[in-house]
């Protein structure tokens, strides 16, 4: 039942944005009694938080190509696809995080989980001698991904397919890894 | 009169966020007749757009320290101060851009203006031989500033005073400028 309800949240969100998202519409779309949805998720904030928490439950693992710059490229390509999908659940959830404190907190937890899983990219690179052992993994990962969020979420630039590649290469070079 | 009204918008926005922002409250705070405000700015979206357009009218110029990495550091320190001010008009305007299409468009114009003015940093660095002549100025600027927006606006990380410095240095290194 959770799967249908959370899928309905995503569908409602990409269709009408945060403003159109109501517990009743989600219940109707999911074919679940509204009282059940209210009891378990309470409100729209609770639904959004659970969409993100469900995302963190999955078995996603970061790319493992054998080279840091290629790993960052592959990671950025995934992120680019998620942010430029039309409609994009990720973009809708980010927008919702400016409306609901609960969604903002869930998004923070989600990113913490994802960036945490990605730290292994930097650790493996250090193990291969591509980077010093004491490299700040989070700093490398943010350097690679931040330009994508900046262009696609904040600046609302037209999507440029060269962007994931460029940002990954710039981040790798910033840490002395250039091929 | 424009100055008082726009100042009142900023004050209302940082006090209560987008949800508390109304034309009537702005008119009352500015001591201007509400009909006048409605006639000139129409609605909240119009007010927000004008706050941003007024920001683009100013005579702000980017830092000029004589070295690219120091210029980027100085730029990032300004941005960090704006994003971590409590309350922050910049952060409130970004949040509002997810609510009002007019505010989003005005924010896009504002950033276009600001990044446009900053391109001279990269041109001067190229003139000094720090960078190749064909360096993509926007790409250097986004590499430097995006991590600040990512941490402070999206990830909502606790402000880290080392961040402006680190992001500027990483961006400079990405483009082969390291001191």
Boltz contact constraints between the chains, C-beta under 6 A:
constraints:
  - contact:
      token1: [A, 95]
      token2: [B, 98]
      max_distance: 6.0
  - contact:
      token1: [A, 98]
      token2: [B, 95]
      max_distance: 6.0
  - contact:
      token1: [A, 98]
      token2: [B, 98]
      max_distance: 6.0
  - contact:
      token1: [A, 108]
      token2: [B, 156]
      max_distance: 6.0
  - contact:
      token1: [A, 111]
      token2: [B, 155]
      max_distance: 6.0
  - contact:
      token1: [A, 142]
      token2: [B, 147]
      max_distance: 6.0
  - contact:
      token1: [A, 142]
      token2: [B, 150]
      max_distance: 6.0
  - contact:
      token1: [A, 143]
      token2: [B, 170]
      max_distance: 6.0
  - contact:
      token1: [A, 146]
      token2: [B, 146]
      max_distance: 6.0
  - contact:
      token1: [A, 146]
      token2: [B, 147]
      max_distance: 6.0
  - contact:
      token1: [A, 146]
      token2: [B, 150]
      max_distance: 6.0
  - contact:
      token1: [A, 147]
      token2: [B, 142]
      max_distance: 6.0
  - contact:
      token1: [A, 147]
      token2: [B, 146]
      max_distance: 6.0
  - contact:
      token1: [A, 149]
      token2: [B, 150]
      max_distance: 6.0
  - contact:
      token1: [A, 149]
      token2: [B, 154]
      max_distance: 6.0
  - contact:
      token1: [A, 150]
      token2: [B, 142]
      max_distance: 6.0
  - contact:
      token1: [A, 150]
      token2: [B, 146]
      max_distance: 6.0
  - contact:
      token1: [A, 150]
      token2: [B, 149]
      max_distance: 6.0
  - contact:
      token1: [A, 154]
      token2: [B, 149]
      max_distance: 6.0
  - contact:
      token1: [A, 155]
      token2: [B, 111]
      max_distance: 6.0
  - contact:
      token1: [A, 156]
      token2: [B, 108]
      max_distance: 6.0
  - contact:
      token1: [A, 170]
      token2: [B, 143]
      max_distance: 6.0
  - contact:
      token1: [A, 170]
      token2: [B, 174]
      max_distance: 6.0
  - contact:
      token1: [A, 173]
      token2: [B, 174]
      max_distance: 6.0
  - contact:
      token1: [A, 174]
      token2: [B, 170]
      max_distance: 6.0
  - contact:
      token1: [A, 174]
      token2: [B, 173]
      max_distance: 6.0
  - contact:
      token1: [A, 174]
      token2: [B, 174]
      max_distance: 6.0
